[in-house]
Amino acid sequence: MASHLNPYLSFTDNARQAMNFYRDVFGGTLEVNTFGEFGMTEGADLVMHSLLVTDSGFRIMGADTPPGMDYRPGNTVTVCVNGDDVDELHGFWTKLIEGGTVVTPLEKQVWGDEYGACEDRFGIQWMFNISQPQD
């Protein structure tokens, strides 16, 4: 799997509608997972993660703001780095957090991948999802 850099869009409670709209605009395949699918009861029907992959190669991700987190209009786009090259992605992470702030430590999550979030020294929000190599 190659590494990907793509926008990650944040919504209040209408991520599903927005991502369906973008699918209608750009075409492609949309995958949607809810918080409830990963055992959360509060906000169970809200979108925890969605991915639209278009025939043109666009990749747009989006989610509803999780319960307990503030929705910040004007700061609703995050840069998301995905891939399975553990060493390369850990290297990017290490460089981005220099002078920045770790929001969520980069560690294994309930879905099996490593995930972390940070804000770099320039105030840009980043998310990393490192897939575990498939045998």
C-alpha positions as YAML, in Angstrom:
chain: A
units: angstrom
residues:
- id: 1
  name: MET
  ca: [0.00, 0.00, 0.00]
- id: 2
  name: ALA
  ca: [1.32, 3.43, -0.87]
- id: 3
  name: SER
  ca: [1.12, 6.30, 1.59]
- id: 4
  name: HIS
  ca: [-1.69, 8.82, 1.03]
- id: 5
  name: LEU
  ca: [-2.12, 12.45, 2.02]
- id: 6
  name: ASN
  ca: [-5.70, 13.68, 1.96]
- id: 7
  name: PRO
  ca: [-8.12, 16.13, 3.58]
- id: 8
  name: TYR
  ca: [-10.08, 14.98, 6.62]
- id: 9
  name: LEU
  ca: [-13.30, 16.96, 7.04]
- id: 10
  name: SER
  ca: [-14.99, 17.49, 10.41]
- id: 11
  name: PHE
  ca: [-18.73, 17.91, 10.84]
- id: 12
  name: THR
  ca: [-21.07, 18.33, 13.81]
- id: 13
  name: ASP
  ca: [-23.67, 15.63, 13.19]
- id: 14
  name: ASN
  ca: [-24.14, 15.59, 9.42]
- id: 15
  name: ALA
  ca: [-21.03, 13.79, 8.14]
- id: 16
  name: ARG
  ca: [-23.09, 11.01, 6.54]
- id: 17
  name: GLN
  ca: [-25.17, 13.51, 4.55]
- id: 18
  name: ALA
  ca: [-22.09, 15.50, 3.53]
- id: 19
  name: MET
  ca: [-20.10, 12.45, 2.45]
- id: 20
  name: ASN
  ca: [-23.10, 11.12, 0.46]
- id: 21
  name: PHE
  ca: [-23.29, 14.53, -1.22]
- id: 22
  name: TYR
  ca: [-19.58, 14.39, -2.15]
- id: 23
  name: ARG
  ca: [-20.09, 10.86, -3.50]
- id: 24
  name: ASP
  ca: [-22.95, 12.20, -5.67]
- id: 25
  name: VAL
  ca: [-20.69, 15.02, -6.89]
- id: 26
  name: PHE
  ca: [-17.47, 13.06, -7.52]
- id: 27
  name: GLY
  ca: [-18.72, 9.47, -7.83]
- id: 28
  name: GLY
  ca: [-16.80, 6.58, -6.33]
- id: 29
  name: THR
  ca: [-17.15, 4.27, -3.37]
- id: 30
  name: LEU
  ca: [-18.02, 5.46, 0.12]
- id: 31
  name: GLU
  ca: [-17.25, 3.50, 3.30]
- id: 32
  name: VAL
  ca: [-18.85, 4.69, 6.57]
- id: 33
  name: ASN
  ca: [-18.26, 3.49, 10.14]
- id: 34
  name: THR
  ca: [-20.15, 4.71, 13.20]
- id: 35
  name: PHE
  ca: [-18.98, 5.14, 16.78]
- id: 36
  name: GLY
  ca: [-21.45, 2.41, 17.76]
- id: 37
  name: GLU
  ca: [-19.67, -0.11, 15.51]
- id: 38
  name: PHE
  ca: [-16.63, 0.32, 17.76]
- id: 39
  name: GLY
  ca: [-18.53, -0.09, 21.03]
- id: 40
  name: MET
  ca: [-19.30, 3.53, 21.92]
- id: 41
  name: THR
  ca: [-22.82, 4.12, 23.17]
- id: 42
  name: GLU
  ca: [-22.79, 7.92, 23.32]
- id: 43
  name: GLY
  ca: [-23.21, 9.23, 19.78]
- id: 44
  name: ALA
  ca: [-23.42, 5.63, 18.51]
- id: 45
  name: ASP
  ca: [-25.10, 6.67, 15.23]
- id: 46
  name: LEU
  ca: [-22.60, 9.41, 14.46]
- id: 47
  name: VAL
  ca: [-19.90, 8.80, 11.85]
- id: 48
  name: MET
  ca: [-16.57, 7.87, 13.44]
- id: 49
  name: HIS
  ca: [-14.81, 7.60, 10.07]
- id: 50
  name: SER
  ca: [-15.74, 7.69, 6.40]
- id: 51
  name: LEU
  ca: [-13.68, 7.39, 3.24]
- id: 52
  name: LEU
  ca: [-14.70, 8.32, -0.27]
- id: 53
  name: VAL
  ca: [-12.43, 6.98, -3.03]
- id: 54
  name: THR
  ca: [-13.34, 8.30, -6.45]
- id: 55
  name: ASP
  ca: [-12.62, 6.87, -9.89]
- id: 56
  name: SER
  ca: [-10.40, 9.92, -10.45]
- id: 57
  name: GLY
  ca: [-8.26, 8.94, -7.48]
- id: 58
  name: PHE
  ca: [-9.56, 11.54, -5.03]
- id: 59
  name: ARG
  ca: [-9.62, 10.43, -1.39]
- id: 60
  name: ILE
  ca: [-11.82, 12.43, 0.97]
- id: 61
  name: MET
  ca: [-12.25, 11.43, 4.61]
- id: 62
  name: GLY
  ca: [-14.75, 12.78, 7.09]
- id: 63
  name: ALA
  ca: [-16.33, 12.27, 10.50]
- id: 64
  name: ASP
  ca: [-18.69, 13.78, 13.00]
- id: 65
  name: THR
  ca: [-17.07, 15.53, 15.95]
- id: 66
  name: PRO
  ca: [-16.92, 12.91, 18.72]
- id: 67
  name: PRO
  ca: [-19.02, 13.39, 21.85]
- id: 68
  name: GLY
  ca: [-17.09, 15.52, 24.34]
- id: 69
  name: MET
  ca: [-14.97, 17.30, 21.71]
- id: 70
  name: ASP
  ca: [-15.61, 20.84, 20.51]
- id: 71
  name: TYR
  ca: [-16.62, 21.48, 16.92]
- id: 72
  name: ARG
  ca: [-14.53, 24.44, 15.78]
- id: 73
  name: PRO
  ca: [-15.98, 26.12, 12.67]
- id: 74
  name: GLY
  ca: [-13.20, 27.55, 10.54]
- id: 75
  name: ASN
  ca: [-10.88, 24.74, 11.61]
- id: 76
  name: THR
  ca: [-12.71, 21.81, 10.10]
- id: 77
  name: VAL
  ca: [-10.06, 20.40, 7.78]
- id: 78
  name: THR
  ca: [-7.20, 18.22, 8.99]
- id: 79
  name: VAL
  ca: [-4.43, 16.69, 6.89]
- id: 80
  name: CYS
  ca: [-4.54, 12.90, 7.18]
- id: 81
  name: VAL
  ca: [-1.55, 10.65, 6.43]
- id: 82
  name: ASN
  ca: [-2.34, 6.96, 5.79]
- id: 83
  name: GLY
  ca: [-0.24, 4.00, 4.84]
- id: 84
  name: ASP
  ca: [1.51, 0.87, 6.04]
- id: 85
  name: ASP
  ca: [5.16, 1.89, 5.82]
- id: 86
  name: VAL
  ca: [5.63, 2.01, 9.58]
- id: 87
  name: ASP
  ca: [9.17, 3.41, 9.56]
- id: 88
  name: GLU
  ca: [8.42, 6.14, 7.00]
- id: 89
  name: LEU
  ca: [5.22, 7.27, 8.74]
- id: 90
  name: HIS
  ca: [6.79, 7.19, 12.22]
- id: 91
  name: GLY
  ca: [9.56, 9.39, 10.80]
- id: 92
  name: PHE
  ca: [7.03, 11.90, 9.45]
- id: 93
  name: TRP
  ca: [5.23, 11.89, 12.82]
- id: 94
  name: THR
  ca: [8.45, 12.50, 14.78]
- id: 95
  name: LYS
  ca: [9.37, 15.46, 12.60]
- id: 96
  name: LEU
  ca: [5.89, 17.01, 12.69]
- id: 97
  name: ILE
  ca: [5.63, 16.96, 16.48]
- id: 98
  name: GLU
  ca: [8.97, 18.79, 16.92]
- id: 99
  name: GLY
  ca: [7.87, 22.15, 18.30]
- id: 100
  name: GLY
  ca: [4.25, 21.08, 18.01]
- id: 101
  name: THR
  ca: [1.67, 19.43, 20.26]
- id: 102
  name: VAL
  ca: [0.61, 15.80, 20.45]
- id: 103
  name: VAL
  ca: [-3.19, 15.74, 20.66]
- id: 104
  name: THR
  ca: [-3.56, 11.93, 20.62]
- id: 105
  name: PRO
  ca: [-0.46, 9.76, 21.08]
- id: 106
  name: LEU
  ca: [0.44, 7.56, 18.11]
- id: 107
  name: GLU
  ca: [-0.52, 4.10, 19.37]
- id: 108
  name: LYS
  ca: [-2.56, 1.01, 18.51]
- id: 109
  name: GLN
  ca: [-6.33, 1.55, 18.44]
- id: 110
  name: VAL
  ca: [-9.44, -0.64, 18.71]
- id: 111
  name: TRP
  ca: [-9.63, -0.98, 14.90]
- id: 112
  name: GLY
  ca: [-6.13, -2.52, 14.89]
- id: 113
  name: ASP
  ca: [-4.11, 0.29, 13.34]
- id: 114
  name: GLU
  ca: [-1.82, 2.83, 14.95]
- id: 115
  name: TYR
  ca: [-3.47, 6.26, 15.14]
- id: 116
  name: GLY
  ca: [-2.32, 9.61, 16.42]
- id: 117
  name: ALA
  ca: [-3.16, 13.29, 16.05]
- id: 118
  name: CYS
  ca: [-0.98, 16.36, 16.44]
- id: 119
  name: GLU
  ca: [-0.77, 20.04, 15.72]
- id: 120
  name: ASP
  ca: [2.48, 21.16, 14.13]
- id: 121
  name: ARG
  ca: [4.41, 24.27, 15.11]
- id: 122
  name: PHE
  ca: [2.47, 26.27, 12.51]
- id: 123
  name: GLY
  ca: [-0.97, 25.31, 13.90]
- id: 124
  name: ILE
  ca: [-1.82, 22.75, 11.20]
- id: 125
  name: GLN
  ca: [-3.79, 19.73, 12.42]
- id: 126
  name: TRP
  ca: [-2.52, 16.28, 11.35]
- id: 127
  name: MET
  ca: [-3.88, 12.75, 11.79]
- id: 128
  name: PHE
  ca: [-1.90, 9.58, 11.17]
- id: 129
  name: ASN
  ca: [-3.33, 6.12, 10.58]
- id: 130
  name: ILE
  ca: [-0.73, 3.41, 10.11]
- id: 131
  name: SER
  ca: [-2.21, 0.16, 8.84]
- id: 132
  name: GLN
  ca: [-0.60, -2.99, 10.04]
- id: 133
  name: PRO
  ca: [1.12, -4.83, 7.17]
- id: 134
  name: GLN
  ca: [-0.93, -7.74, 5.89]
- id: 135
  name: ASP
  ca: [0.84, -11.09, 5.71]
...
